[in-house]
Amino acid sequence: MTGNHSLKLAKPGLAFLNPQGWPSLEDHQGRRVPWHRNSPEIPELTSSWALKYGNSNRLLVSEAKPLGTAPEAQGHEKGWPPGTVLRVRGRLAVVVMIHWLNYPIVEILGFMTANPIAARGALWAAVAGATKLETLILGPSGTGKERIAQITYQAFCRAHGKGPLVTLNAGALTPTLFSSELFGYERGSYTGADRSGPGAFRSANHGVLFLDEIGDANENAQIALLRAIENQEVRPVGARNNQAVDVLTVAATNKPITDEGEVRGLRQDLTHRLSGVCIEMPSLSHRREDIIPLAYHFIAQMGFKPYLSSESTLALLSHEWPGNVRELRRALQRAMVLNGGEKLSPESLLCAINPLRKQDKKPVHRALKPIDLEILRIGDLPKSERRDGWLRLGLSKSTYYRRLGRLKPAESERPSLTMKSADNCHTYL
């Protein structure tokens, strides 16, 4: 990849959700768009429909019916805006924006990814908002779980009308305060309550409540949450009667799934109640194709010209990003400050990437250039997965294996695997 590559002008398209496997992409001309060069075979569509690119990034789709009851979701003569959830001849689809950087990057209500597993999660988040399905989002810290919740909220507003979004850190609820924070309180219900408070559920009435770190909530809070979500009723502290609410609940946790299929720290009955849609977000190391598009996106958001030299690109690809997307964004912010707002230099980027981490003690890595580190990383993948890697580096097959042989002659043909496949991450109903 050379330094003058950048994201090409995006155009709208359709992303179809498949019951199993990756979503299917079609551009504004109805052509199938492969996720990348090594995409698995996807069955051809049994029927076709007319797609047309209208004005303001809207997409005209024949035989499409939107999900939702809001006026904004009913009938767009000029086409459907990005983020609209449609049912096209019985198949669920979402209008998306498709960017290009040697491979397609899908933008779903502001969430950008080139990884089909992450895209599937974002698409299901949009469907959950349009159909009012409770959602549980799983994944390591920094993978964008709150951004996925915002997709659900945006799709909810588009399908059912504007409503509030209330965010609450469920893990921070103390045993003495969780009832008042969640359900509100009446004036005089406890010492210092000189006026009534609505609480999170009543504040989110006719909207979306996002409960972050739900796996850290204490058991009493989880029991109370289960009852409120199930019955759509809350009783404020000090009140005599229950009050009805209409709230779509979205919850997130970074707790892992156990061998028994349960979410650690989360009651099983609450897990079942929240799992109208369950989304697992893969870590950034499992979707390395997102690193460069996200870097361009973040640099542009900071008000700078999105440009990466070959050296900067390789420096980004060589890092494992244990802090995921959050770490990538902060590293780019630090690098742009160090660089004085000019084009990003490899030196400032290397200084900005995880400055608190101790230097790697492996002598071979200290002496290697960023491109050599990436060649070695690709060499640790199975042979079937290496092709996209050397193409991203702008190398031919023979050049790649010649350089790999110089760096690792004894292991140039070893098909070992050092990273888990992103296909281990699932999104399901």
C-alpha positions in Angstrom: 0.0 0.0 0.0 1.5 3.3 -1.0 1.1 6.6 0.8 -1.2 8.2 -1.7 -4.0 5.7 -1.1 -7.1 7.1 0.6 -10.7 6.4 1.0 -12.6 6.8 -2.3 -15.9 8.7 -2.5 -18.6 6.6 -0.9 -21.8 5.6 -2.6 -24.9 4.0 -1.1 -25.6 0.3 -1.3 -27.5 -2.5 0.3 -26.3 -4.9 3.0 -28.5 -8.0 3.2 -28.5 -10.0 6.4 -28.2 -13.8 5.9 -29.5 -16.3 8.5 -26.0 -17.8 8.6 -22.7 -16.5 7.4 -21.6 -13.0 6.3 -23.9 -10.2 5.1 -24.2 -9.8 1.3 -23.3 -6.5 -0.2 -24.7 -4.9 -3.4 -23.7 -1.5 -4.8 -26.1 1.2 -6.2 -26.1 -0.6 -9.5 -27.2 -3.9 -8.0 -23.7 -5.6 -8.4 -22.4 -8.0 -5.9 -19.5 -6.6 -3.8 -17.1 -9.1 -2.3 -15.8 -8.3 1.1 -12.3 -9.0 0.0 -10.4 -11.1 -2.5 -10.6 -14.2 -0.3 -14.3 -14.0 0.4 -16.0 -17.4 0.7 -18.5 -18.2 -2.0 -21.9 -16.7 -1.3 -25.0 -18.2 -3.1 -26.2 -16.0 -5.9 -29.5 -14.1 -5.3 -32.5 -15.9 -6.6 -34.1 -12.7 -7.8 -33.0 -9.2 -8.7 -34.4 -5.8 -8.0 -33.7 -2.3 -9.2 -31.3 -0.1 -7.3 -30.7 3.5 -8.2 -28.5 6.1 -6.7 -30.6 9.2 -6.1 -29.8 12.6 -4.6 -28.1 13.2 -1.2 -26.8 9.6 -0.9 -30.3 8.1 -1.1 -31.0 4.8 -2.6 -34.1 3.9 -4.7 -35.0 0.3 -4.1 -37.9 -1.4 -5.9 -40.2 -3.7 -3.9 -38.8 -2.5 -0.6 -40.9 -2.0 2.6 -39.3 -0.1 5.5 -39.5 -1.3 9.1 -41.2 1.2 11.5 -44.2 3.4 12.0 -42.7 6.9 12.1 -43.5 9.3 9.2 -39.8 9.3 8.4 -39.9 5.6 7.7 -42.9 5.8 5.3 -42.4 6.3 1.6 -39.4 8.1 0.2 -40.0 9.1 -3.4 -36.4 10.3 -3.6 -34.9 7.2 -2.1 -34.0 5.7 1.3 -31.3 7.4 3.4 -28.4 5.4 4.8 -29.3 3.5 8.0 -32.9 2.7 6.8 -33.9 -0.9 7.6 -35.8 -2.5 4.7 -37.5 -5.7 3.9 -36.8 -6.5 0.3 -38.8 -9.5 -1.0 -38.7 -11.1 2.4 -35.1 -10.4 3.1 -33.8 -7.9 5.7 -31.5 -5.3 4.3 -29.9 -2.0 5.5 -29.0 1.0 3.4 -25.3 1.5 3.9 -22.5 3.7 2.4 -19.7 1.8 0.7 -16.2 3.3 0.7 -13.2 1.8 -1.2 -9.5 1.3 -0.2 -8.4 -1.6 -2.4 -11.3 -3.4 -0.7 -14.8 -2.3 0.4 -15.4 -0.5 3.7 -19.0 -0.4 4.9 -20.4 2.6 6.8 -23.5 1.9 8.9 -24.8 5.0 10.6 -21.3 6.3 11.2 -19.7 2.9 12.1 -17.1 2.0 9.6 -15.7 -1.5 9.1 -14.2 -3.7 6.4 -14.7 -6.8 8.5 -17.9 -8.8 7.7 -18.2 -10.1 11.3 -18.2 -6.5 12.8 -20.5 -5.4 9.9 -22.9 -8.2 10.8 -23.1 -6.9 14.4 -23.7 -3.3 13.3 -26.4 -4.4 10.9 -28.2 -6.5 13.6 -28.0 -3.4 15.9 -29.9 -1.4 13.3 -32.5 -4.1 12.9 -32.8 -4.3 16.7 -33.6 -0.6 16.9 -36.1 -0.7 14.0 -37.9 -3.8 15.5 -37.6 -2.8 19.2 -35.6 -5.9 20.2 -33.6 -5.8 23.5 -29.9 -6.1 22.7 -26.9 -7.5 24.5 -23.5 -6.4 23.2 -20.4 -8.4 24.2 -16.8 -7.7 23.5 -13.5 -6.5 25.0 -13.1 -2.9 26.2 -12.5 -0.4 23.4 -14.1 -2.4 20.6 -17.0 0.1 20.0 -19.8 -1.3 22.1 -21.2 2.1 22.9 -21.0 3.0 19.2 -23.1 -0.1 18.4 -25.7 1.0 21.0 -25.9 4.4 19.2 -26.6 2.6 15.9 -29.6 0.9 17.7 -30.8 4.2 18.9 -30.5 6.0 15.5 -32.4 3.1 13.8 -35.0 3.3 16.6 -35.5 7.0 16.0 -35.7 6.6 12.3 -38.3 3.8 12.5 -40.4 5.0 15.5 -39.8 8.7 15.9 -37.4 10.7 18.0 -36.9 9.6 21.6 -34.4 10.1 24.4 -31.2 8.1 24.8 -30.1 7.6 28.4 -26.8 6.0 29.2 -26.0 4.5 32.7 -23.0 2.7 34.0 -24.7 -0.3 35.7 -21.4 -1.4 37.2 -21.2 1.8 39.2 -24.7 1.3 40.9 -24.2 0.8 44.6 -26.6 -1.5 46.5 -28.1 1.6 48.3 -28.6 3.7 45.2 -29.5 1.4 42.4 -33.3 1.7 42.9 -33.3 5.5 42.9 -30.9 5.7 40.0 -32.9 3.2 37.9 -36.5 3.8 38.9 -36.4 7.3 40.4 -37.7 8.5 43.8 -40.4 10.6 45.3 -39.9 13.8 47.3 -39.2 13.0 51.0 -38.6 9.3 50.3 -35.2 9.5 52.1 -33.0 12.1 53.8 -32.0 14.8 51.4 -34.7 14.0 48.8 -36.1 17.5 48.7 -37.5 16.9 45.3 -38.5 14.0 43.1 -36.2 12.4 40.5 -37.3 10.4 37.4 -34.5 7.8 37.3 -33.0 6.2 34.2 -36.1 4.2 33.1 -38.6 7.1 33.3 -36.0 9.5 31.7 -35.7 7.0 28.7 -39.5 6.6 28.3 -40.4 6.2 24.6 -36.7 5.9 23.9 -33.6 3.8 24.5 -31.8 3.0 27.8 -28.2 1.9 27.4 -26.8 0.0 30.4 -23.0 -0.2 30.2 -21.0 -2.7 32.1 -24.1 -4.7 33.0 -22.0 -7.7 34.0 -20.6 -5.7 37.0 -24.1 -4.9 38.4 -24.8 -6.5 41.8 -27.4 -9.3 41.9 -30.2 -7.3 43.5 -29.9 -4.7 40.7 -30.0 -7.4 38.1 -33.2 -8.9 39.6 -34.8 -5.5 39.7 -33.8 -4.8 36.1 -35.2 -8.1 34.9 -38.6 -7.3 36.4 -38.6 -3.8 35.0 -37.6 -4.9 31.5 -40.1 -7.8 31.5 -43.1 -5.9 32.8 -42.2 -2.4 31.4 -43.2 -1.0 34.8 -41.1 0.7 37.6 -41.9 1.8 41.1 -40.0 4.9 42.2 -38.6 4.8 45.7 -41.3 6.1 48.1 -44.1 5.6 45.6 -47.1 3.3 46.3 -47.9 2.3 42.7 -46.0 1.1 39.7 -45.6 3.4 36.7 -45.7 2.2 33.1 -42.8 2.9 30.8 -42.0 2.2 27.2 -38.3 1.6 27.0 -36.0 -0.3 24.6 -33.1 -1.6 26.7 -29.6 -2.1 25.3 -26.9 -3.6 27.6 -23.2 -4.1 27.1 -20.4 -6.0 29.0 -16.8 -6.9 28.5 -17.2 -10.1 30.5 -16.4 -13.3 28.6 -18.7 -16.1 27.8 -18.1 -19.3 29.8 -17.8 -22.8 28.5 -21.4 -23.3 29.5 -22.5 -20.6 27.2 -23.3 -18.0 29.9 -22.0 -14.5 30.3 -19.8 -14.3 33.4 -21.3 -12.0 36.1 -24.7 -11.9 34.4 -27.7 -13.8 35.7 -28.9 -16.4 33.2 -32.5 -15.2 33.2 -31.4 -11.6 32.6 -29.1 -12.8 29.8 -32.1 -14.5 28.1 -34.3 -11.4 28.5 -31.7 -9.1 27.0 -30.7 -11.4 24.2 -33.4 -10.4 21.6 -30.3 -9.8 19.6 -26.9 -10.8 21.0 -23.8 -9.1 19.3 -20.2 -10.1 19.9 -17.8 -7.4 18.7 -14.4 -8.8 17.6 -11.2 -7.1 18.9 -9.2 -5.0 16.5 -6.5 -7.7 16.3 -9.2 -10.0 14.8 -10.2 -7.4 12.2 -6.9 -5.9 11.1 -8.4 -4.8 7.8 -10.1 -2.1 9.8 -7.0 -0.5 11.1 -6.1 1.7 8.0 -9.7 2.8 7.2 -10.3 3.7 10.9 -7.0 5.7 10.9 -8.1 7.7 7.8 -11.5 8.2 9.4 -10.1 9.5 12.7 -7.5 11.7 11.1 -10.3 13.3 9.0 -12.4 13.7 12.1 -9.5 15.7 13.8 -9.7 18.1 10.9 -6.5 17.0 9.1 -6.0 15.7 5.5 -6.3 11.9 5.7 -2.9 10.8 4.5 -0.7 7.9 5.6 2.8 7.2 4.2 3.8 3.6 3.5 6.0 3.7 6.7 3.1 5.0 8.8 0.8 2.4 7.4 3.2 -0.4 8.2 3.7 1.0 11.7 0.0 0.8 12.3 -0.3 -2.7 10.9 2.6 -3.9 13.0 1.0 -3.1 16.3 -1.3 -5.5 18.0 -3.6 -2.8 19.5 -4.6 -4.5 22.8 -6.7 -1.4 23.6 -8.6 -1.9 20.4 -10.2 1.0 18.6 -9.9 3.3 21.6 -6.2 2.8 21.7 -5.9 3.5 17.9 -7.8 6.7 18.2 -5.8 8.0 21.1 -2.5 7.1 19.4 -3.4 9.0 16.3 -4.4 12.0 18.4 -1.1 12.0 20.2 0.8 11.5 16.9 -1.0 14.5 15.3 -0.1 16.7 18.3 3.5 15.6 18.1 3.5 16.2 14.4 2.2 19.7 14.8 -0.9 19.0 12.6 1.2 18.3 9.5 1.2 15.0 7.6 1.6 12.1 10.0 5.3 11.0 10.2 6.3 7.4 11.1 8.6 8.8 13.9 5.7 10.6 15.7 3.4 7.7 15.2 5.9 5.2 16.7 6.4 7.5 19.7 2.6 7.8 20.1 1.7 4.1 19.9 1.3 2.9 23.5 3.9 5.2 25.1 3.5 3.5 28.5 4.5 0.0 27.2 8.0 -1.2 27.9 10.2 -1.8 24.9 10.0 -5.2 23.5 12.9 -7.3 24.7 13.1 -9.5 21.7 16.3 -8.3 19.9 15.0 -9.4 16.5 12.1 -7.0 16.7 14.2 -4.0 17.7 16.3 -4.4 14.6 13.4 -4.9 12.2 11.7 -2.3 10.1 7.8 -2.0 10.3 7.4 -3.7 6.9 9.6 -6.7 8.1 7.4 -7.0 11.2 4.3 -7.1 9.1 5.8 -9.7 6.7 6.6 -11.9 9.7 3.1 -11.5 11.1 1.5 -12.5 7.8 3.9 -15.4 7.6 2.4 -16.8 10.8 -1.0 -17.0 9.2 -2.2 -20.1 7.2 -1.2 -20.0 3.6 -4.8 -19.6 2.5 -5.0 -16.3 4.5 -1.7 -14.7 3.4 -2.7 -13.4 0.0 -4.6 -10.3 1.2 -1.7 -9.5 3.5 1.0 -9.3 0.8 -1.4 -7.5 -1.6 -2.0 -4.9 1.2 1.7 -4.4 1.4 1.9 -3.9 -2.4 4.1 -7.0 -2.9 3.9 -9.8 -5.4 3.8 -13.3 -4.2 7.4 -14.1 -5.2 8.7 -10.9 -3.6 6.8 -11.5 -0.4 8.1 -15.1 0.0 11.7 -14.0 -0.9 11.6 -11.4 1.9 10.0 -13.8 4.3 12.7 -16.4 3.5 15.4 -13.9 4.3 13.8 -13.0 7.7 12.7 -16.4 8.7 14.3 -19.0 6.4 13.6 -22.0 8.6 9.9 -21.1 9.0 8.9 -19.5 5.7 6.7 -22.5 4.8 5.3 -23.2 8.3 1.5 -22.7 8.3 1.2 -21.7 12.0 -1.5 -19.6 13.3 -0.9 -16.9 16.0 -4.2 -15.1 15.8 -7.7 -16.4 16.3 -10.0 -16.1 13.4 -12.7 -13.4 13.5 -15.1 -16.1 12.4 -15.1 -17.3 16.1 -17.2 -14.2 16.8 -20.9 -14.6 16.2 -24.0 -12.5 16.0 -27.2 -14.2 16.5 -30.9 -13.8 17.3 
